[in-house]
Amino acid sequence: MRDSGATRDSPGMSLVVGRLVNRLQALGGVASVRELCGTPAEQRALARASERGILIRARRGVYALPELPRDVLLAASVGGRLTGVSALVHHGLWVPPPTHGQMLHVEVRVSMSVTDRPSSTRVWWTREKTIPQFGVAPLEPVLAVAAASLPREWAVAVLDSALRRTPLTPRGLAAVAATWSPPARRAASLTDIRSESGTESALRVLLGAAGIRTVPQPRLPIADFARADLLVGDRLLIECDSEEHHAAPERRRADLARDSHLVSLGFIVLRFDYRRVFADPAEVVAEISAVVERGDHLSARPTAR
C-alpha cells in the first residue's frame, strides 16, 4: 500500500507555502528568492512549492506563478522584465502589426547575468535598480523604448494611444520625452491626442512626411457628433478602417451610406483598411498625393473644420 502521507505537506509547511504564494502575487507574480524568503523555513517551502508545481523556477534564484503570461515568464528567464513593444499589450496600448521574427524586448539590470537567451530576444541594459525587477516595466520606460525602436509612424501611433487610453497628458509626455533619444523625442513631438486609432495615427505621420497636412477627427455637417478620421484641405476625407470595427456587414453598409451622403455634399472620401496602410503604405500615400496634386482636396468654400 502506498504511503499517501509521504507526499502530503505538514500543516506548518502548507501555511508557509501559502504565505509565499500570497507574497509572490503581491510582487506581480514573479520575484527573486531574496524578495520572497527571509528564513530557512521559507526557503524549504519555496523548494517544496516548486517541486509540486505550485510555483515554477523561471531561472536560478527567480520564481513565478505558473499562470503568468508566457512572455512575462520568458523575460524573467532572461533576467528582467518586458519593455518596449513587448509590453504594450500589457498596458492596454495599440500594438503594431506583427513582423517576421518579432523580438522579445527585455529590460535587464547590468548586475544580472544573461546566458543562453533566445536569438529573438533584445536586451535593454539599465544601471537603474528597476522596481519591479521582473514582470512588466511601468508605462514611461515602456514608451521610451518603443518610441526609440519602432518606425516613426508606428512609434507615434503607440504614443497617441497612450494619450488616448492612459492618464498621460500631452504636457506629461513632453516632460518625460525630454530625456529620450532623439528619434523617440521626434516621435513624441508628432503626437496628437485627437487621433482615435493606430491606423489613423500612422497614416497621419506618413502623409506629413510626404508634405501633406491633415486634421484629425474633423467635424462633419451631417450629424451633431459626426467626424471623419482625417481631413486634407477642406474636402478630402480619409477614413481608416480597422478589421474588427468595420468587418460586420451592417457596419460596412452604414459606412457606404455615409460616404455616399458626404460625396453628395461635395466631399471626396477615400477609405483605407488596416492591411493596406501597413502592408503597402507607399501606395496609399501615392493615391492621396495624386488627389492633392490635382488640387481636388480644396473647394471654393470650406465645408468641414
Secondary structure as UniProt FT lines:
FT   HELIX           4..7
FT   HELIX           11..26
FT   TURN            27..28
FT   STRAND          30..32
FT   HELIX           33..36
FT   HELIX           40..51
FT   TURN            52..53
FT   STRAND          56..59
FT   TURN            60..61
FT   STRAND          62..64
FT   TURN            66..67
FT   HELIX           70..78
FT   STRAND          81..82
FT   HELIX           84..87
FT   HELIX           89..91
FT   TURN            100..101
FT   STRAND          104..109
FT   TURN            110..111
FT   TURN            119..120
FT   STRAND          121..126
FT   STRAND          135..136
FT   HELIX           139..149
FT   HELIX           152..165
FT   HELIX           170..177
FT   TURN            178..179
FT   HELIX           182..189
FT   TURN            193..194
FT   HELIX           198..209
FT   TURN            210..211
FT   STRAND          215..216
FT   TURN            221..222
FT   TURN            224..225
FT   STRAND          230..232
FT   TURN            233..235
FT   STRAND          236..241
FT   HELIX           243..246
FT   HELIX           249..264
FT   TURN            265..266
FT   STRAND          268..273
FT   HELIX           274..279
FT   HELIX           281..293
FT   TURN            294..297
//
